């Protein structure tokens, strides 16, 4: 009887050490099951040819194409030691053509195999030679006209199927060789444990797992592929949602200290001195948060909202409620600039209430402390002491808050600002500082589509702020095509000058610092992009503006590699209105609040992502005067980059832009580094397109976990969950 490989068996046994090593090192596939979940990227039909015209976009990438040989020429050339032979083969898909070249002793076999009219699969790296695209020394697999002339019964069987799977491959192992590896483990598919409860599978009309795996790898019709995809998407969505539902369930079992604000306390005193009324949305979300804080298990809430929708005030009121109840609140910010900015704006909003224990401070007040990595030793010691004695009710800081030395008197609430810059690890490290798990509020600066929230932040309940506070002005956004219309750029600088002369301030944002340290990296990247010039730099642009179009206006710079004290001083002077034009990198992207700044010019805007541009733009128009954002780009009008900029100029709706952003980026980037486990588990599921599947899977998962939290009656699901949660992923989902 033939050996049927066990699914958790190392591929070395089935495929031999050499092939197994390539699969492990280059594609991350270690077991038979891993290989069965390495799905084809697409399928070629036996009679169909790959469109060669699309290859221009794939320069330097490894591609697999199915095409017909148009002609082949064997040339002899002089040179080297006694000259040599070169075989040039032209292949066609009926519309475009592509040249293949083979040299030296490598010409004999292809010269025999690749006769005009024959058809084959070719794999290689697309390069350009003499302005023409070519594949040099591609690997190839002939496809016979009918199954019998492909050379031997095995090959005949392999290509008898009408649909040819094209696998994500690498230089060391072509797609058809991966197909042969899959053939070797496919008999073991009968052992695959089905993670979906039978009732769910039947209720949704999904095929069994064994059938889905056979159909995805060896389909005979397009309907087979569709059946398989539907089923395998459900597996991924459901297992992930079960993991998140179990985390939510476990969190709901944890003890926490209820934190109810006391009447006539700090929160009431703060509300009484607010110079504006809260929006309807702010009041609703605050109620949701206060209800969570009053329970005896920890809140886990995601607060997301439009740029400038007033999330900080909602978070601050939650922090004050906790201080009222005798606890401490910590706010974790991703950068020092942002931590300082939050500290400044929170102490300003609180006034004498932020000076608890100080002369002239309010009796009801508390102390608001800042803790960052670059503080001097005496200031740091003082801050640490305020935390451990409970003197400071509110602490705002960067990653420095997570260090082992930092101890709290009674940590009741953790607010994480800008979650996608923090790994879940950091969030959990801070949570572990409480005697009992503290309540958690996560804020994101840019809106996230619902499905991403359900996938990346699926262990959190969600609150959304979607209306802007009264008195905020609309922001007009325009694209400035600097190359086609240089006079538009000249006019942009005139607009900046006009705004400053009318008493307002301006930001100019550049993608690079330009202090020498970032030169080699950016220059190399520019060369690889085929770009002639590196991205524009803060230091160069500031210098040009100060000597040219903005001479005499007081231009200063701000970037991440400045000394923290200098950064803080520049931000203070800008906030006070002494600096009129701030030329900066994206350090000002989040949370910087200077209501008097009305105009922003973003240089090389095409080098920023859509959500990032939306986020940057949110720094202007924060007061009563209307905001203006100018996106400067040298890309030509028909380029995808310009289309992205046009989308940003066309709408102020961050939720709409976040969808556009997602569609243009790869899933992995969206799910972010911290969620690498989730990312690598999604092979079939597309977070945006499969919104319905994700939403339904979440409902089913919540129901299943409520009925059977330990999954005692669902061993198949337990097994799939263990596989998802192994290694780093477990830490992501199960910490805290």
N, C-alpha and C positions, 0 to 999 in steps of 0.2 A: 504494500500500500504506500502511495506517495506521502511524503512528509508535508503535513499541513502546518504552516508556521503559526504559532500562538501569536496573538495580536500584541502582547507586551514583550515579545521576544526581540532581542537586539537584531538589527538587520544584518550584522556580520554573519550570523548563522545561515540566513537565507540567501544573501547576495554576495557573500565573500567580503573580506576585510577592505579591499581597495575601493569597491563601489560604496560600501557602507561609510567609509571615511569621507568620501566626497559628499554624500548625502548629508552627513552629520555636520561637516565643517561649512559647507556652502549653502545648504538649504535648511539646516536645523532639524533634520529628520533623523530620529534615532531608532524608532520601533516600527513594526509592521503597521500599527494603528496610526502613527504619525504619517506614514506614507499614504495610507488610505484617505487621510484627511488633507492630502496635498492635491487639491482639485485642479482639473484642467482650467486654464485661463480662458480658452475659447475652443471651438471645434471647427476643423476645416472639413468641407465635404469632399469626397473623393474626386468629384468632377470639378470642384471649384478651385479657383486660383486666388492667392492672396493679392490684395491690391498693393502693387509696388509703389504707387504714387505716395502712399502714406509714410514711406520709409524716411523721407526727408526730415521728418520730425524726430527720427530715432537715431540720429547720428551718434556714433560711439556706443550704441546699445546693442545688446545681444538679441537677435531676432530669429524667428522661425518662419519661413515662408514656403508656400506650396506653389510651384510654377512649372512652366514648360520650357524646354530648351529650344531656343530659336536657331542658334548656330554655335559652332565651336571651332576655334582656330588654334593650331599648334604652331608656335613661332620659335625660331632659333635666334638667340642674340649673342653678340660677342661681348667680351668683358669678363672680369674675374679670372678664374683659372680655366681657360679654355672654353669660355662662354657657357651657355646653358639653354634649357628649354622653358618656354612659358606657354601655358594653355589659357586662352581667353574664351570664356563661355558666356554667351548672352542668353539670359532667361527672360521670359515675358509672361504677363498675366492677360495678354490680349490688348491692354491699353498702354501700360508703361513697360520700360525695360530696365534691366539691372545687369551689371557686368560682374562675373566671377573670375578670379584669377588664381591659377595654381602655378608653382615654380618647381624647378629642379626635378628631383626624382619623384616628387609628388604629383607629376602630371599624368603618369601612365594609367593608373586605375580610372580616374575621372574621364580620361580621353576615351577609354573603352566603354565606360558606363553611360556618359552623358551625350547620347546621340541626339541630333536634331529631332524634335517631335516627342522625345521621351519626357516623362514627368517625374518630379522628385520633390521631397521635402529638403530644404536647405537651411542650415543654421550657422550663424556667424555674426561677427561684429560689423556694423555698417560703418564704412569709412568713406572718405572722399579723396579721389585722385584725379588730377586734371579736370577739376570742376564736375566730375561725374561720381555718382554713388557707386560703390562696389562692395563686394564681400571678398576678402582675401582668404584663400584656403578654407572655404566653408566645409563643415561636415555635411554629408547628405545621405539620404535614404531613398533609393529609387522606389517609385510607386508604379507597379505594372499596369498595363491597360486593363487587364482583368486579373483576377486573383492568381491565376496559374503561372503567369510569367514574372512573378516578383522574386523568383529564385527560392525554391524550397517551400515545403508545406507550412513551416512555422511562420515565415514571413507572410505567406499567403493568408494564413489565419489572422495574423495581426492586422492586416490591412483589408480584410474582407468586409469589416464593418464600414457602413457608408460614411459615418462621421469619424474623423480622425481627431483624437484629443490632442490639443497643444498645451503642454504643461509649462508652468513657470520653470525655466531651466537656467543653467549657468554654463559658462564656457567649458567647464570640465565634464559636463554631462548633458547631452542634448535631450530635447523633448522626447524623441522616440526611444532613447535609452531609458529615460524615466518610465515611459509607458511599459517597457519590458520588465522593469523592476516591479511596477504595479502588478503586472500579470503574475509575477512570482508570489506576491502576497495575497492576491485576490481570492484564492480558495479559502483563506482563513476568514473571509468576511462573514461566513455563517456563524462564527463565534461572537460576532459583535453584540455587545449588550445594549439593548434599546433603552435610552434614557427617558423616553416619553411614556407617561402612564397610558395604558391601552385605551382607556375611556377618552382621554384627550385626543389621542391619535385618530381614533375612529370618528369622534365628534367633529374633527377638523378635516376629515377626509385625506389624511396624509398616508403615504406608503410606508411600509415597515423599513427600518434602518438598513437591513441587508439589501433589500431591493434598491433603496436609494443609492447606496454605495456602488452597487453593480451598474446602475443606470448612469451615474455621474461619470464613471470611468469608461464604461463600454456601451454607450447608448447606440441604439439602431435608428432612432428617430429624434426629431427635435422635441417631441412631446415627452420622451424619456428624460431629456435634460431638464425640462421644466418641472416634471414630477420630482426629480431628485433635488433640484434647487429649492423648491418650496419646502420640502421636508427638512433639508439640511440647514436652511435658514432658521426654521423653527427650533431645531436642536440648539443652535448657538444662542438664539434669543432667549429661549426658555431656561437653559442651564444657567446662563448668566443672570437672568432675572431671579431664579431660585436662590442663587448665591446672595444676591442683594436683598431679597426678601428675608432670607435667614439672618442676614446681618441686622436688618431692621427689627426682626423679631427678637434677636438676642439683645439688641440695644434697649428694646422696650422692657426687657426683664432686668436691666441693670438698675441699681438704686441710685437716686440722686437727691440732693437736698432741694426741696421746693423753694423757689425764691420769689416771694410776693412783695411788691413795693408797699411801703407803709404809708398810710394817708398822712398828708402834711409833711412828707419827707423830702429827700433830695430831688426826686423826679417831679413832684408837684412844684417845688421851688423853681426848678429849671423851666417847666412848662409855662409857669406864670411870667417869666421874663423873656419868653421867645418873642422876637419882634414881628413874627408872621404867623399865620395859622397853617397847620399841617394840611396837606392835601387829603382828599377822601382815601386815596390809595395808601398813603402813609399811615392813616388812622387804622384802616382795615388790617394792614400787615402787622402793625404794632400789636393789635388785639390778638392776632394769631400767635405772635411771639410770646406775649404775656401769658396767654393760656398755656403754652408749652412750658414756660418757666415755672408755672404754679404746680406742675405735676411732680410726682416723686420718682420719675425716671427721666434720663437726660434728653433734652431737646436735641434734635439733629435736623437743622433747617437750612435750606439754601435760599438766600435772598438774592434774586437777580432782578435786574431792571435796566431801563434805558439809561444811557450815559446822562448824568445830570438829573436823575429823578429823585435825588435826595435820600440815597441809601444810608449815608453817614449819620444823618440825624436819627434815622430809625434804629441804627445799631447803637448810637450813643444813648438813646432813651432806654434800650434794653440793658445797657451796661449800668446806667444809673439805678434802674429797678433792682438789679442784683446788689449794688452797693447799699441801697436802702435796706435790703434784706440781710445785711451783715456780711456779704461775701465780697470777693474781688473779681474784677473783670480784666481780661487781657486781650489786646488787639494785636494781631500778628500781621505785619505789612511786608511786602516782598522786597522793598528797597529802602535804603536809609533816607533818601530824599522823601519818599512817601511817608515813612514813619515820622520824620520831622514835621512834614506838612500836616499829617493827622494830629500830631501833638499840638502844633500851633493852632490849628482851626478848632480843635476840641476845647483847648484852654480859653480861646477867645469866646467861643459860644457859651461856655460855662461861666466866664467872668469870675466873680469872687467865690463862686461855688467850687472852683478848681483850686482854691487856696486853703483847703481844710488844714487846720493846725498852724496856719501862718498868721502873722499879724495882719489885721485888716481883712482876713478871710472870713467866710460865712460860717456860723456855728453848724449849719447843716451840711457844709461843704466836705469835700474829700480831697486827697492829694492826687494829682495826675502826673505820673512819672514816665520818663522816656528811657528806654534801654536799647542801645545799639552797640555793634561790635567795635566801633572806632572811638567810643568814649574814653576819656582819660581815666586812669585808675581811681582817683579820689571820687569823681562823679559816679563812676560805676559802683564803687563800694557803697556810696550813699543810696543809690537806686536799689541795690540788692537788699540793703537793710530795710528800706521802705516796704519792700515786698514781703519780707519774711516777718516783719512785725505787724503787717496789716495797716501801717500808716497810709500807704498808697492804696486807694480803692480801685484806681484805674491805672493800668500800665500799657504803654504803647511801645512796640519794639519790632525788631527784625528777627532773623534766625537766632540772634543772641539770646532770646527768651527761652530757647529750647535747650540751651546748654545745661549740663548736669548741675552746675553750681547754683542755678537759679531755683530758689525755693519760695513758695507762696504761703501766706498765713492761712487763707481759705479761698482757693480758686473756685469761683462759681460759674463763670461764663468765659468761653473762648470765642472771640470773633476773628475769623480769618478773612482778610481782605485779598481779593484777586486770587482765588483758589488755584487757577490753572498754572500759577507759577510755583505753587507749593506741591511737593509730593504729599501723598496721603500720609507717608511716614512722619513728615514734620508735624502735620496736623495732629497725629496720634501721640507724638512725643510730648506735645504741649498738654494734651488732654490727660496724660498720665501724671501730671503734676498736682492734680486735685486729690484730696483725701478720698473723695468719692468721685466718679466721673463727672466732670463739669458739663454744663449745657454747652452746645456748640452752634454757632451761627456762621455760615459761610457766605461771603458776598462775592459775586462776580461782577466785574466792571462792565463787561459787554454782555448783551443778552445771548442766550444759547438756545438753539432750537430745542423743542420739547423732547425729541428723541435722544438728543445728546445728553440732556439733563437726566433722562431716564436711564441712560447707559453709564455715563461717567459718574453722575452723582446719584445713582439709583438708590443709595442707602440713605438719602436725605429727603425730607418733605420739602416741597417748593413753595415759595411765596414770590409773587411777581409785582414789581412797581412799574406801571406803564404810563403814568401821567407825569408831566413835568410840573414843577412848582410854579405858581402864579408869578408873573413878573419876569420869567425867563424869556429871552427873545429868540426868534427863529434864527437859524444860521444859514446863510446863502453859501453854496459851494460851487466853484467853477474850476474847470480844467484849463491850465495855461500851457498851450503847446509851444514850449520854448524854442524848439528847433524850426518848426514851420513858420512860427510867427513871433520873432524875437521882440517886436514892439509890444506884444502882450506882456512879456516879462518886465519890460521897462515900466509899463503901466502899473504892474503889480507893486513895484517898489514905490511908485508915486502914491498908490492907495495906502500903503503902510505909512508913508510920510504924512498924508492927510489925516489918518486916524490919530497919529501921535500928536500932530498939531492941534487936533480937537480935544486933547487931554486924555487920550486912551493909550493903551500899550499893545505890543505885538509879540508874537512868537515866530521864529523861523526854525523849522526842524530839518535836520540833515541825517542821512543814514549812518554817517561815520564820524569819528572824532577827529582823526587826522594828526595825532600827536606822534606818529612814527611807530607806535606799538602795533597799531592795527593795519599798517601798510602792507606787509608781505601777504597776510591772509587775504585781504580784500583785493589786492592786485592780482593774486593768483586766481581768486574767484572770478574776477573780471575777465581775465584771460580765458578761463575755461568757458565762460559765457559767450566767448567770441566778442566780448565788449572791448572797445578800444580804451575807454577811460574807466578808472575806478569810481565808486560812488562819491558824491560830493561830501566834503567834510566840514564839520562845525568850525574848526579853527581857520580854514581857508576862506570860507564864505563870510564869517564874521569880519575878517580882515578886509575882504573886498567891499563889503557893505559899508564898513566904517570909513573907508577911504573914498567910496564912490557914492552910490545912490542914497545912502542913509547917513552921509557925513554929518557930524554934529548932533546926532540924536541920542547918543549914550547907548552904545551897543555892548552887551556883555555876553559871555558864554557860560553854558552849564552842561557838564557831561559826567558820566559815571566814574571816570578815573581822577577826578579832582579830589583834593583833600576834603574830607567831610565838613570841616569847619568852613572852608571856602564855599562849598556848595550851599551850606546853610546860610552863609552871609549873602550870597547872590540871591537866593530865594527870598530872604527877608527884604533885601533892597527892592526886588521886583514887586513883592507884595505891597511894599510901602509906596510904590510908584516912583522910586528914584531911578530905577533902570527902566528905560522906555522900550528897548527891543532886546529880547532874550533869544540868542541863537543856541539851540540845544539839540541833543540826541533824544531818543524816546524816553529818557528818564522822566520827562514831564507827561508821559502817556496817561498815567493814572492818578486820579485824586488831587491833582494840583488845582487849587481854586483861587483864581485872582479875577474877581468880577469885572475889574476895569479893563481887562484885555479883550479886545474886540476883533483882532485879525490874526490869522495864522497862515503862514506860507510854508508849504511842505515841499522841499526840494527833492528831486528824484522820487516823486510820490509813487511811481510804479514799482519801487523796491520794497514797499510796505504791503502787508496783507490788508484785505478789506476791513476786517474787524479792527485792526490796528489804526487804520486811517479814521474810522468812525470814532474810535476811542480818543485819538489825538484831537480831532475836531471838537470833541466835547469840552475842550479846555477854553473855548471862546464862547461868547454869547451867554455867559453865566450871570450877567447883570441886566440892567434895563435897556442898554444899547444893543442894537442888532449885531450879530456876529458874521464874520466873513472868513471863509476858508478857501485858499487858493492852492490847487494841486498842480505843481509844476512838473512837467515830464517832457523828455525828448523823444519818447516813443512815437512812431507814426500812427496815423489815425486808425488804420485797419488792424492794429495789433491787439492781441488779447489783453495786454496790460492796459491799453487805453480803454478797452471795453469795461474793465474792472473799475477804472477811475470814473468813467461815465456813470456806472451803477451807484457809486458812492455819492456823486454829485446829484443824482436824480432823487435820492430819498434820505430822510432823516430817521427812517424806521430801522432800528438796530436789529430787530428780529428778522426782518426781510434780508438785511445785509448779512446776517450770520448764516442764513441759508445759502446765499450766493457764495459766501466764503467757503462754506463746507463743500459745496459742489465743486469748487475749484481746487480744493486741497485733497490730499489723500486721507483716508480714514485715520491712519496711524497718527498723522500730525494733529488731527482734531482730538483724538482721544488722549494725546499728550504723553509725555515721558512717564509720568507717575502711574499711568494706567497701562504700562507695557504688557502686563498679563492679560488684560482685557483685549488689548489690541491684537496680541498674537492669537487670541482665541477666536477672533472674528475673521473667518476666511470667506464666507459666503454672504454674510449679512452686511448690507450697506446702511449705515446709520440714518441717512436722509431718506433714501428710496423706500426703505422697509419700515416706515413709521408705523403702519398698521400692525405688522407682525410684532414689533417691539411692544406696542401698547397692549395687544391681546396677550402676549406672553407674560407681561407684567401682571395682568389681572389673574391669569391662570396660576402663575407662580405664587401670588399672594394667597390665593385660595388654598393651594396645595400645602403651603407652609403653615397656614393657620390650622389646617386639619391634622397635619402630621409634621411638627417642627423638626423631628429627628430623621424624617424620611424612612422610618423603620419598615414601612410597607412598600417602599419603592427602591429596591436594591440597585436596579439599573441606573436610576437617577443619582443615587449616592455615588456609584462608581464614576459616572461622568463628572459629577461635581468634584470628586477628589482629584480627577485628572486636571480639571480647570484650575483647582486651587493649589496645585503643588507648587513648589519653589517660591519664587518671589510673589506670585499672585496671591498666595494664601495671606501673606503679610498685608497685601493691599486690601483684601476684603475682610480679613478677620481681626486685624489689630484693634486696639481700643476696647 
